[in-house]
Amino acid sequence: MPELSVIPHPSGRARQASLYEASGFVEREAAEAQPAELWLCIDLPRLAIDALSSGRSEPAVAVERKAGRIEVADCNRAARQQQGICPAMPLAAALSLQGGLNVYGRDRDAEQQKLTRLADWSLAFSDRVALYGDRSVVLGIRGSLRLFGGLSALLQKVGCGLDRFGFEYGVAVAPSPRAALWLAQSGAAQIVENPLELASALRALPVSKVARDSRHLARMQHSGIRTLGDLMRLSRTGVARRFGAATLEILDRALAKRPETVSCYTSPACFSAERFFYLPTCDLDLIRPAARVLLGELEKYLAARQLATRLFYCELIRNSVPLARIAVGCRRPAYRADQLKLLLEEHLCNTRLEAEVTSIGIACTDLEPLAARQIDLFQPAKADGRCWSGLIERIEARLGRNTLKRLAVAQDHRPERASLSTDPEPLQAMPNGAGRPLWLLENPEPLGLRHGKPCWHGPLDRLSRCERIEQGWWDGFDISRDYWIAENSAGSRLWIYRDRRCRGWFLHGVFA
């Protein structure tokens, strides 16, 4: 993160403010009356190239057509420092300096997506986020300072997050969004907390900041006005008369003398992100890292809004045409990237690509509020079925939906019809079932008698009281049986019954 210089606070206020008091651009009483909002601006000076080039080591430029010629719209640091390439240079001139230059066509849609992604991420620090200009985002952070432990701690968190984005960026803090933008764009990373210090902080900036167009700027420069400091030395009536009331209004807003309304950013109702590959590929091992990055972005999107999802889609795309669309479902609402990665991995293992893909996309429209869970402070955490549910999700992702079934109790006392297979969710505990075994023979096996006792690999001793079942006269499967739990000399525990009509003994189930 760039080193931020702090403009001196109230100790040097009188000396610095006196420079512009006579011109009327500083009003001490108004500035001291109430604490102003504090704005943090994040400027992306290389957005045009950063939105297209993933690598920073090789020289690269983004080009566009202007006035009938192709010229450099932006270039990365390697192209600027190593080859001397700069914006507005003709492409032919840039290629003459570097023959192996990576050339990209400028994509304003990609730039807007990156800027929107930055605004989404900024919502974690403030609820007042606005897209400001073509390449900047501003955040109202006065109400967030206490939450993050002060301005220094907040700036450190913001800087660490921006470093992970991989963009070149500039930051500045000021009492007005316009001043924060100008300071961030100038590369002078500064912290100005007091409105009285704004005039001093902005005086060295070029007067082009307030110029409407090139003719307006030329008129100012012909009058000997090169910087905002030169302009602020004039009287307010003189500025309005010579350069227009609009110029005075822009300067007042920058100095926080007039409030400026910004349109707060509203996050999209669904998540959609795409990642492009440097070269077309059909190797899933090269596709998986991009999928993990996108799922990490999905987790941040869901966490920032306290949402969860049961379904998201992964698209493998070739030149904007989807070649494969994978639907990944969750039985429970999920928002953590590691869980979503495991499910997507099972689907990718069963995916075969017949053609190379150029990008991968993740889309999620099935969103619901994240349900809060109450945790007992004094009792150890109890399993709530989430681990079991995750295992079921992974098996079904590998084998397909409806491949797993769960035994459930039916409203029938007859053993052959007392259970049924259902969907594995919701997970419920099986009732005791009066000591019945889970393993029933498809057809009861007749048992012989020895000394009046039923036998199965030896005489059986009955261990339980009799359970009589008489049911089914209304549907044609009428039974009348007496059931016991029995055990033989080898320790095998069985479930046997005596048919009260034929007086025969039968083995119907095995416990172990």
N, C-alpha and C positions, 0 to 999 in steps of 0.2 A: 504494500500500500504506500502511495506517495507520502512523504513527510509533510504534515500539516503545520503551518506557521500560525501562531495565535496572535491576533492583533491585540496590543495592550488594552487592558480593561480600564475601569474608571480612573486609575492613577494619572494617565496622561490625557484624559478626555478634554480638559479645557484648552490645552495647547493645540491639539489636533483639530478640534472643532472650530477654533477661532479663525482658521484659514478661510472658511466659507460662511461664517456667520453674517458678514456684511452683505453677502449676495442674497441671503435669505434662504439658502438651501439647507440650513440646519436650524431646527427649532428645538431648543433644549427642553422646554417645559413639556412639549408633546411627547418627546422621546422618553422622558423620565416618568410620565404619568402612569404607564402600565407596561408590564413585560410583553414584548412582542413575540409573535410566533417565531420559531426557529426552523429554518428550512435547510435540508441537506440535499444537495444536487449531485447526481451521479451522471457524468458526461462520458460518452463513448466516442472519442475523436476518430477512431479507426473502424467505426461500425460497418461501413461499406465493404471493407475487405475482411474484417473479422467474421461477418455473417456468411462468408463464402469459403474462406481458407481456414482449414483446421490446423495446419502446420505453421509455425512461426520461424523456423530455421531457414527455409528457402525463400528467396525474393518472390513476391507475388503482388499483383496489382488488380484492381477492379476498374474496368473501363466502361465508358458510355459514349454515345454519339452526341456531339454538340456542334452546331453550326456547320454541319456537313463533314465533320472529321471525327475520328475516334481519338479520345484523349483519356488520360488517367484520371479517374474520379477519386481514387484513394490507393494507398500502397502500405504494405506492412513495414515494420521497423528494419528488417533485413534489406529491403529494397531501398529504403531511405539512407541508411547508414553505410551500406557496403557499395551501393551503385550510384547514389546521388539522385535517385528518381524522386519526383515530387508530384503532387496533384496538379492538374491542368496541363501537364506535359503531354504532347502528342505521343500516341502509342509507338509510332515509328522511332521517335527519339529515345523512348524508354528501351525499345528492343535493341537499338544500336549500343546502348550502355550495357545491356545484359541480354545475351542471346538466348539463354535458357530460362527466361523469365516466365513464371506461371501467370497466365492471363485469364481472368474471369470476367464474364459479363455482369455488370452491376444488376443486382436483384433487389428491388425495393421491397418486395413482399417478404423476402428472407430477412431484410433489415427490420421490418416491422414485427416479424415473429420474434426476433431476438430481443427487441425493445419491449415487447409485450411479456416475454418470459422474464425479463429483468423487473418489470413492474409487478408481476405475480410474486416473484421472490421478495420484493421490497415490502409486500403486505405483512411479512413476518415482523417488521420493525415499526410500522405505523399504519393506521387506518386512513390516513390522508396521503395518498399516493397519486401522482398525476404525471402523464406523459407531457413533457414540456419541451417544445421544439422538435426538431427532426431526429435527435440522437440522444436526448437526455430524459432523465426521470427525477422529479423532486419529491421529497418526503417532508411532511410537517412532523417534526420530532420533539417539540416542546413537551407534549404529554407522554412521551416514551422514555424520557431521560431517567426518571426514577425507577421505572421498570427494569432498565438495563444497567443500572448502577452508575449513571452519569454519562456525560458526553464522550469522555475518552474511552470508556468501556464500549459504548455503542459504536463509535467509529472503528474500534478494533474488530468488533464482530462483523461490521459491514465490510471492512477491508479483507478479512479472511474469506468471507463468502465471495467477494468479487474476484479474488485471486483464483478461486476454483473455476470461475466462469471461463478464464482464459482470454479475456478481453483486455485491451489497453483502456484505461479509464482515468478520469480525473474527478476529484471530489472537492467540495467546498461547503462551508456552512455560513449562512447569513440570515438576518432577520427578514429578508424578502426573497421570494423565489427567483426574481430576475437577477438580483445581485449575486445570489448563489450560483446561478447559471453562468453569469459573466466571469466570475472568479474561477469556476471549474473549467470553463473553456479556455481561459487564458493560461492555464497551467500553473497559476499561482495558487496552490492548494492552501487556503486560509480558513481560519475560524474567526468569524466576526459575530459576537453575541450581542453587542450593544448597537442599536441603530445610530447612535452618535458617532460611531467609528466607521460607518459606511462610506461617508464622503472621503475620508482618508484612504480607505481600502480601494476605492474605485478610481481615484484621481489619475492613476497611471494608465488606465485602459484607453484604447483608441476611441475616438469619437464616432467611429463607424458603428458602434453599438447602438446609437440612437438615430442613425441616419435611415431615412426611408428608402432611398435608392442611391445610385451612383451620382446623379446630378445634385441631390441634396448633400451628399458627402463632399462633393467637389466645392460646393458653395461654402461649406464650413471651413474646409481647408484653405480656400483662397482668403478667408478672413483671418487666417493665422491660428485657427483652432484645430489642434491635433489630438488632444486628449480630453477625457471627461473633466479633468481638473481645469483645463482652459475654459471649458464651457461653464463650469460651476462658478468661476470667478466673475462671470457676467451677472448683471441683475436679472431677476426673474422676468421683469417686463421686457427687458432687452432680448432675452432668449425667445420669448413668445412672439415678439414683433419681428425679429430677424429670421427665425427658423421655424416658427409655427408653434401653436399651443400643443400639438401632438408630441413634439420633441420634449417640451416641458413636462408633459404628463408621463412619458416613458421614464424620464429621469426621476420624477417624484416617486414613481412606483419602485424603481430600483433602490431609492433611498428610504423606502418604507414610510414615506409621508402620505402616500395614498394606498389604500388596500387594493390588492390584486386578487381577483377571483380566478381560481384554477378549477378545471373540471376534474373531479376525482375519478380515478381509474376504477372501472368495474370489471371484475374478473369474469371470464366467460362461464356460461352455465355448464359446460362440459369440457373435458380434457382432450386435447389432440396435439400430438407432437410427432415430428418426423426427423430422422437422422440419415444423412446421405453418406455413401461410401466413396472413398477416393477413386476406386475402380470397381466396375461391376463384378459381382462374385456370386457363386452358388455354394460356397463353403460355409456351413452353419457355424463352424468354429470362429469365423470372422464376423458373423452376424450376431452371435450371442453377446459380445461386449457392448455393442450398440443397443441391444435390447435391455441390458442391465442399466445402462445410462438413462434410457427413457423411462424405465420403471422407477428409477430413483427420482426423476422429475415428477412422475405421477404420485409418488408417496408425499413429496413436498406439497404438491397441489392439494391432496386430500387432507394432509395434516394441518395446513394453513386454514382450511375451511371447516375442520372438524367433521369430515365426511368419510364415508366408506363405500365400497362397491362390492357387488356380487358378480359382475360381468365386465370384462374388457376385451378389446379386440387387438390382435396383432396382425398387421398387414405387411407382406413382403411385396415390394413394388418395383416394377421395371419401367422407367421413363413415364412416371405418373399413372401407370396402369397396374392395378393390383393383380399379382400372380397367385397369391394365396392369402386367405383371410382366416385366421385362427381365432375361434371364440373360446375364451378361457373363463370358466365359471367357478365361483366359490360358494360353498354351502352356507358359510357364515359371512357376514359383511367383513371385509378385510381392507386394510390400508397400508400395511407394512410391505416394503419392497421385497424383502427376503422371502416372504410367503408367496407373493405374486411371481417371483423369479422361479421358485421351485415348480409351480404349476405350469408356467410357460415352458420350462425346460422339458417337462414330460411330453408336452405337445410337440415341441421341436424335434424330439427324438423320433417321433413317428412321421415327420415331414420329409418329403423328398422333393427337391427342386429340380425341375426339368429345364429351367433356363436361369441365366444370371439375373440378379436383382441389383438395382442401383440405390435403393433406400429401404428403410424399415420405418413403420409408423405404429404408434400406440394410440388408440382412441378409447375413451371411457365416457359413456353417457348414462349408465345405470348408477346413479348416486343416491345415497340416503344418509341421514344424520348418523354420526357415530354414537352408538349407545354407550352411555356411561355405566361403569360397573362399580359397585360398592365393595370395598375390601375391608375385612375385619382386621383391626389394628393388632389385636391380641391373639388371634388364632392364625396358625400357619395357613398359607394359601392352599385351597383345595382345588383339585382338578375339576374343571367345569365342562369337559368334553371338547375343548378347543384342540388339544393335541390329537385326540381321536378323530375329530372332524378333519384336521389337516391330513392325516394319513388316508382317510377315505377320499379326500379331494385328489391326492396324488395318484392313488390307485385308479380312480375313475378317469383322470387325465391320461393315464397310460393305456387303460383297457377300453375306455369309452363309458359314456353315461349308461345308467341302468344295468351295469354289470354286477353290482353288489346289491345284496338284499339282506334285510334284517328280520330275524324271527320275532314275531309279535304274538301276543296272546289274543285268541279269538273268544267270543262269548259263547263257548260250547264246552261242556265237561267231557265229551268223548275224546279220548287221546288222539285218535286219527284226525280229528277236526278241531283240536284245541289250539293250534298254532297256524300262522300264515306268514308268508314272506311279504315284506313291505320295503319301502325306501329306507336306506340306512339313517336318515335324519327325519325328525329330531331324535337325538340319542336319548334313550330312556332305559332305566334299569329293568331287567326282567323280574317279574314277581316270583315268589318262591315256588308257586305251582304245587303246593302240598307234597313236596319231595319227589316230584316226577323227574325221570331222567330226560336229558336232551336227545339221547340216541334211542329212537324207536325203530323196531324191526318193521320193514314194509309189510310183511305178513306174519302175524303171530305164529311162533313155533310150538307145536304140541309137545308136552312133556310127559315122560313116563312116571310111573309110581313104583316106589320101593318101600315096603313096610308102611304103606299109607302116606308116604311123603313124596312130593314131586321131586324129580331128579334132573340135574343138568350138570354133567361131569361130577356126579356125586349127589347125595341127598341134600336138599335145600332146607335151611332153617329159616322160618319166617321171623323177621325182626320188628315189624311194625304192626300197628293195628290195621284192621280191615278197612278199606275204602270202597264203598259200594257205589257203582255208577249204573243208573237205569235211565236211559234217555233215547230219544230218536223215533218214537212210535209214529210221529207225524210226518217224517220225511222218508220212510222206508229203510232207514239204517238203525233199527232198534237193537240196543244192547242191554244186557243185564249181567254185570260182572262184579266180582269181589277181588280187589287188588291188594297185594302185599309187596313189601320190600323184603327180599330173601337173600341169603348168602350161602355159598357152598364151602366145602372144606379148604379150597384153594384161595379163598378170600374174594372171589368174584361176587360183586353185589348186583343183583338183578331185580327187575320189576316183573312180577308174575301175576296172573289172575286166574280165577276159576269161573268158567262160564256156568251160570246158575241154571241154564236150560239144558245143556248137554252134559253137565257135571264134569267136563274135561278141564285139564290144567294146561296153561299156555304161557310161554315166555314172550313178553311184549317189549321190553326195553332193557338196556344195560347202562349201569352207572359208571363203572370203571373196570 
